[in-house]
Every structure is written in structure tokens, then in C-alpha cells.
Amino acid sequence: MLQRFSFRQLLVIAFLLIAALLGAASLRALFTLEDLTLQSRDNAARALELSGAAQSLSERSLSMERTARQSVVLDDRILREHFRDEAKESLNLLGRLTQEGISSARARQWRAHLQTMDKLLTGPSATALERERQLAQAFRELEGINTAIALQAQQTIQQRNQSLQDKLEASRQQLAQQVTWAIVLAVAMALAFGIWFTLPLKRLENAIVGLGENRLDQVIAIQGPADLALVGQRLNWLRLRLVELDADKSRFLRHISHELKTPLASLREGVSLLEDGVAGSLSPDQREIAQILRHNTVVLQGQIEDLLRFNTAAFEARQLRRQNVDLLQLIEEQVDAQRLQWRARELSLSIVGEPLKMEVDPEKIGTALANLLSNAIRYSPLKGVIHLSLSEQPGLARLDIQDQGVGVAPADRERIFEPFYRGERQPGDVARGSGIGLSIVHEYIAAHGGRIELLPGESGAHFRIEFPHVFKS
């Protein structure tokens, strides 16, 4: 199902999922904060209303007391009506306080005192003073009830504030947990998507490296998004084309070499017959021409054999048989194998380094080392010194080979690793080389994912080989 989508589409989907997760957590926090803000605002309004109602009830009680006592002393009907109006307003306030959580027992006490006071408003004139005294006593008791109601109102407000604070703290902890889990889940999703997306990219990288290292026998198949799978198909098509081209090249070289070797052998035989005088004795000039012909046929045959040898080496470079090898020991074996050559020139060889194990093809790396060492011996002056240094650098292994010979001319440095290229500085006391030794070294080192370079120097040749990420304990 996911293979129908491209890498870009899947990347957008992943971003949208992570954004949706974080957005949902943010919206949840926003709604919770808005709800708590409304509750806090409502709680503040109710607290203000409750406190105001308790204070108004106390003030109306004082007004009722003045009105009631005056109405009893003066026996005034209008004052009694005014008292009853204020009592009605006070009962409304008491009802609101009861709805806001004031104890109903306090409300009943307050109403009972009101009924008692209302009865004391009317009566014979002779009892006016006694009724006024009883009213004063009733209002003092009512004042105590009002004080208790005001205190209870304050407690109710404090309880509501505490409840709101507890809810705020619970909401804060809940939001903190939700945000934390959202972040953790988002990071986990990002890592999961990152790993999942990088797997096909890693396969593509390995496939490209395989093509670069000429591992053309490995089929390239990329499982993943549609566009990356299509790139994998194109790379596999390229691999097949490279296999075909390589096979065509090998067939061409074998064919042309075979076609050239037969007439060349006939030419060499004919020249030998001429030099032997089979067709008649030769004049000095004719014999010189025959010698030139024989020399050039030998050179041409050597070049054809070198061409075949280089083609074989280039093909074998793709057939690596890696083993866990101690590179220092491999160097020492190659030095020992050419002991007669460097002793014949009275050379001194120094090897510096610690044992270093790597996964390499010992035969091909041994051949590369042998060619470099042979060149160093060939170009070194009598009683010269050849230095070999093996070291471990961050992320790579490094091998330096340095001699004290004539070195490489500046004009030859860029082409020193080209097949059949021979520099201008050639030793006069040894045979001229074919120009494929360093090319074979370059092929074998590149096949292992390494590189070889010629470092600049005032005298001698200094070659450096580096193998990346191949250390083995």
C-alpha cells in the first residue's frame, strides 16, 4: 500500500502526522486553559456576589431594626409597612445566600427571628416599651446570625477558591503529562519515520557503492516508496548495461589479442628466418633492418600480453574474497618475498606500525603491495632506504611507502595511474617498465573502497594508501 506513494508524499504525511499530534496536544491545552479561565472568572463573580449579599443582609438588618423600633414606639403603620418591605428584600437576599451554599439551618433561624419581630410590631400601647426591648434583643440575636452567615459566606468563598486551585493544579499536571507524552510520541514517530525512510536510501547508497566497486553480480532491488523503487530499477538496469559493456570489452580484447598474436608470431618467425640467412645471406644494412623488425615484434608482443594482463587484473578486481587479515603481517610477507631484489641493490627497508586487522582480499592487496615495493626497489639508488609506515587514523587505515629514487616528474603526476603510461624519469640501469603496475595497484585499491595517491616531495616517490571504515578487532 505504502509503495504507491512517493518519498516526498510519505515525508509530507509523516510531517502532518507529527504536526497533528502536537497540534492536538496544543489545542487540548488551549481548551483546558480557556475552561479554567471561565471557571475562575465565574468563581470570582460568585464570590463577589456572595460577599455583597452577606454585607447587604447585615445592612438591611440594621435598617430593619431602626424601622421596627420606631414603628413600635410611634405605633406607625407606614413604618411597619416599610419594615415588611425591607424584610421581604432581606428574605430574597437570604434565598440567594442559601442557593450559594449558606446553611439552611441559619436561614431557618433568620426567618424564625423575623417572624418573632413581625409579631412584636403590633400590640397594645401599654406593652410598647416591652415590645421595643424584646425587638432590640431579637435584633442583637439576628446580628449574631448575620455574623455567622457572613463568616460562612467567607468560608464558602475560600472553599471555592481552594477547589479551583486544586482543579488548576490537577489540570496543570494532566496537561504536563499530555504535553510530555505528545513530545515523546512525536520524537518516537520522528525517529521511526526517519529510520524507515533512511532504509531505502541506505540501500540506494549501498547499491551505488556496489556499482562504484564493480560488484556487478549483485541484483539491485529497492523496497520502499514508489520513486525510490523506480530509482532502484534504473540502477539495476545500469548494472546490467555495465555487465554487458564489460563483457563486450573483454570479448573485444580477447578477440583483438588473438587476431594480433597469430600474424605477429608469423612475422617474428619470418624475421628469424631472414636473420638466419634461409632466404640468402643479408647485407649489413639488411641485417640491421631485420634486427629492428625483430625488436619491434618483441615489443609489440609484450604490449599485447600486458594488455591482456591488465584486462585480467581489472576483471579480477571485482571478484574480492575478503578475509580478516593482519595488514602489517601482509606487508612483512611482501618485503620478505622480495628480499633478494632489495639486497642485491644493498637497500635498507624500515617497517613502522602496529598490527592492524582488516577485511581485505589478501591476494589482491598483496599484489598491490608487491608492485609498489618492486617499483620502490627498481627506482631506488644503490644503498638507498625505503620506508614503509602503517598507521590507524580516525575512520581509516593508512599505509605510506617512500623511497629515495628519482621520483616522479611534475608533468607525470596527474597520469601516473593511467594504464601503459610511463613517466619521463626512468632509471638507466634497469629495463623500461610496461606502465601497468601502478594501474593494477589503483584497480585493486579502488575495489576495496580505498584510494591511493602520490604525495608531493622534493626527492623520491611517496605513495599513500588509505582504506576507510574497514577495521576489525
N, C-alpha and C positions, 0 to 999 in steps of 0.2 A: 504493500500500500504506500509506504513512505518513499519507495523508489520512483513513484510517479512525480514527486516534487523535485525541484532543482535545489542546489545547495543554497542559493540566495533565498528561495521561498522558505526552506526549512529554518534558515537563520532568522528570517523575519518572524516566523511562527514562534521560535524559541524566545526571541526578544519580547513578543507580545504576551506570551505566557508568563514570563517573569514580571513584565510590567503590570499585567493583570493581577498577579499575586500581590505585588507591592501596592498597587492601587487599591485593591480590596481592603488590605490592612489599613491604608491611609484613610479610606472612606469610613471604615468601621471606627477608627479613632475620631474622625471628624464628627460623625453622628453621635457617638458617645459623649464627646465634649459639648456638642450642642444641647443634648438632652440634660446633661448635668448643669449647664448654664441656665437653661429654662427652669429646672428644679430649684437652683439657688436663687434665681430671681423671684420665683413664686414663694419660696420659703421666706425670703426677706419681706415680701409684701404681706404675707400672712402674719409674720411676727410683728410687723408694724401695726397691722390691723388689730391683732390680739392685744398688744400693749396699749394701743389707743382706746380700745373698748374697755379694758380694765380701768384705765385712768378716767374715762368718761363716766363709768359707773360710779366711781368714788365721788366725782364732782357733782353728779346728779343727786347722789345720796345727800350731800351737804345742802344742795338747793332744796331737796325734798324736806330735809329737817327744818329749815327756816320756814318754808311754806306751811308745813304741818303744825309747827308750834304756834305760828302766828294765827293760823285758822282756828286753833283750839282756844287761844286767849281771846281772839276777837269774835269768834263764832261766825266766821265769814264764809259764805257758801262759795263765793268766787275763788277764794284761796284754796278751798277743798277741791274744787274742780281743777284748779291749776296743779295741785298736788297729784291728783289722779292722772292728769296728762303726763306729768313727769314720771310717775310710777309706770305708766304704760310704756314710755320710751325706755325706762330702765329695764323693764321686762324684755323688751326687744334686744337691748344690749346683752342682757343675761342669756337670752336664747342664742345669740351669736357666739357668746363665750362658751356656752355648752357645746355648740357644734364644733368649736375649735379645740375641744378636749378638756374643758373645765369640768371638774367633778360634779355629777348630778346631785350629790348629797348637799354640796354647797349651794347649788341652785335652789333646792327644796328649802333649805334653811332661810335663804334670802327671801323667797316667796312667803314662807310662813311668817317672817317678821313683817313683811309688807302687809299681809292680811291683818296682823295684830295692830299695826299702826293705823291701818284704814279704819278699824273698828273704834280706835281711840279718838278719831277725829270728831265724832258726834256723841252727844250726851247732854245731860243737864248742866246748866251753868255752874251749879254748886260743885260739880266734880271737875271743872275745867283745870284748876291748878294741879289736881292729882293726875288728870289725864296728860297734862303737859309734862309733868315729871316722868310719867311712865313712857311717854314718847321719847323724852331725852335718853332714858335708859335703853329703850329699844334701838334708837339710832346709834348709841355707843356700841351696842352689840352688833348692829349692822355694819358699823365701821370695822369691827374686828373681822366680820365675814368678808367685807370688801378687801381688807388687807390680805386675808388668806387667799381670796380669789386672785388678787394681783400677784402674790407670791407664786401661786400655782401657774399663772399665766407665764411668768418668767421661767419657771421650771419647764413648762411645755416648750417654750421657745428654745431653751438650752438643749432639751432632748431632741428637738427637730434639727437644731444646728449640729449636734453630735451625730445624729443619724445621717445627716447629709455629709458630714466629714467622713464617717465610716464608709458611706457609699462612694464618695470620691476616692478614698484610699483603695477600696476594693476594685473600683473601675480602673484606677491607675495601675494596680498590679495586673489586672486582667489585660489591659492594653499593652503593658510592658511585655507580658508573656506572648500576646498575639504578635506584636511587632518583632520580638526576638525570634519566635518560630517562623514568622514570614521571612525574616532576613536569612535565617538558617536554611529554610526550604529554598529560597531564591538562590543562595550560594550553592546548595546541593544541586539544584536544577542547572545552574550555570556550569558547574563542574561536569555534570552528567552530559549536558549538551556539548560542552567543549570536548570531552573525551570522545563522545560519539561522532562528532563532526571531524575530529582530527584523525580518527582511524582510517577513513578512506584517503585523507590527504597523506597520511604516513605511508599507506600502500602505494599511492602515486609516487611519493618520493623514493620509496624502495624500488619501484619499477623503473623510474628514470635513472637511479644509480645503477641498477642492473644493466640497463642499456648502455650507460657510460662505461661500465666494466665489462661489456661484451658478454654478459650472461644471457645469450640469446636463446637458450634451451628452455627457459622458464616462461610458461604461459602467463600473460598479464590479464587478470580478471579483477575488476574493482567492484565490490558490492557497496552500494550506498545511494546517494541522490542521483537523479537521472543524468544531470550534466557531468558529474564526476565519473559515473559509469560509462558515459559516452567518451570521455577523455581516455579512460582505460581501454576502451575498444580501439580508439585511434592509436594508442601506444602499442597495443598488441599487433595492429596492422603494420605499424612502423617496424616492430620487431621482426615480423615475417618478411618484410621487404629487406631489412638488413641481412637476414639469413640468406635470402635469395641472392642479394648482391655479393655477399661474402662467398657464397658457393660459386657464383659466376666468376668472381675474381680468382678463386683458387683453381677453377677449371681452366680459366684463360692462362694462368701462369704455368700450370702443368702442361697444357697443350702447346703453348709457345716454346716452353723449355724443351719439350720433346721434339718439336719441329726444328728447333735450332741445333740440338745436340747431334742429330744424325748427319746433317751436311757438315757440321763443324768437325765431327770425327773423320769424315771423308777428306775434308780439307787438310786436317793435321796429318792424315796418312799420306796424302799426295805430296805435301811439303817434305815429309820424311823421306819419301822415295826420291824426290828431287835431290835432297841433300846427300843421299846415299849413292847418287850417280846412276840410278837404274835407267833413266832415260838418256844417259850420256853424261860425260863429265861437264862440270859447271865452271864458268869463268869466275874469277874473284868477285866481280860485280854481281853476277847471278847468285853466287853463294851467299853474299851479303843480303840480297833481296829475299832469298829463301829463309835465312835466319830471322829476318824481320817478320816474315809471314808466320813462321813457327812461333815466335814470341807473342805475336798478337792473337794467334789462335789459342795459345795457353791462357793469356789474359782474359779473352772472351769466354772461354770455358769456365774459368774461375768466377767470373762475374755471374754467369748463369747459375752456377752452383750456389753462389752467395744469395742470389735472388730466391732460389728455392729454399734455402736455409732460413732466410728472413721470413718468407711466407709461412713456413712451418712453425717458426717461433711465434709469429703473430697469431696463428691459429691456436697453438698450444697455450698461449697466454689466457685464453678464455676458458681453458679446462683446468681450473685450480683444484688441487687436492690439499686442502688446508689441514695442518696438524699443529698441535701445541709444541712449539719449537723454542729452544733457548737460542736467541739471536746471537749472543756472544759466543756460544759454542759453535754455531754455524760459521761465524767469521773466523774463528781459530782453525776450523777444519779447512777452509779455503786457503788460509795462509800456509798451513802445513802442506796442502796439496801442491802448492807452487814453490815449495822450499828450494828445490834445485834451481829454478829460474832466478829467484832473487839472491840466492847465494852465489850464483855464477857471476852476477854483477856486483857482488860484495856489498849488497844493500843491507840496511838495518830497518826492521819493522817494529813499530811500537803499537800495542793494542791497549786502549784505556777504556774502562767501563765495567759495569756490574752485570750479572746475569739478568736477562730480561726475556720473559716468555711471551710469545705472540702466536696467534693463529695465522700461519702462512703456509704456502707450498714450499717445502724445503728445497726441492729440486730446482724450481724456477728462481727463488731468491738466491740459492747457491750459485746458479749460473750467472745471475746478475752481478753478484759479488765477485765471482771469478773473472768476469770480463773487466770490471773496474780495476781489480787488483792487477790483472795482466797488463792493462793499459798503463797503470802507475809504474809497474816494473819496466815496461818497454820504454817509457819516456824518461825514467829517472837516470841521472848521471851515475857513473861508477862511484861506489861508496856513498851513495845518497841515502836519505832517510824517508821512509813512508810512514805517515801517522794514520792510524785508524782509531776513531773515538765513537763509543756508543753511549748515549745518554737518554734519560727519561725526562721529557718536558711535559708541561700541563697539556694533557689531551693527545699527546703523540710521542712516538719513539724517533730518535734522531741518530743517524749514522753519518759521520764525516770521514772522508778519505782524501788525504792531501799528500802530494809528492813534491819533489824539488826539481822537476824536469823543466822543459822549455815552456810549458804552459800552453794556453790557447790564445791565438791572436784575437784582438777585439773584433775584427771583422767576421770571425768564425763563431762567436759565442751564440748568436741567435740561431745558427743552423747546425749546432754540434750534434743534436739528437736526430737529425734527418737521416733516412736510410741512404747509404752509399756516399755520404758526404764526408770528405777528408779535408782537414784543415791544411793551411799552408805550412805550419810548423811541424815537420816530420823529422824524426831522428835519422841521421845519415848512416848509422852503423847497424840498422835493422831493416827488415823488409817492410815495404809500404803496406799498410792495412787495407782491408776491404771497405771499411766505413759502415759496417752494420752492427758492430759490437755494442756501441752506445745506444743504437736504435732498439736492439733487443733488450738491453737493460731498461730503457724507457718503457717498452711494452710490458715487461714483467712487473715493474714497479707500479705502473698505472693500473694494471689488472688487479692489484691488491688494494686499490684505493689510495695509494701513496703518491708521492711526487719526488722527482729528482731535479736538482738544479746545479748549475755551475756558478760558484761564488766568485766574485772578483778578487784578484790578488796580484801582488807585484811579481811573484815568481811561482812557477809550478801550477798545477791544476788542483782545485779544491772542489770536490763533488759532495753534495749533501743530499741524503735520502731521509724522508720523513713519512712515517706510517701513522695515520690518525686513528684513534679510538680502537685499538686492537690489543690492549693489554690483557693479559691473563695471569691470574695468581698461581 
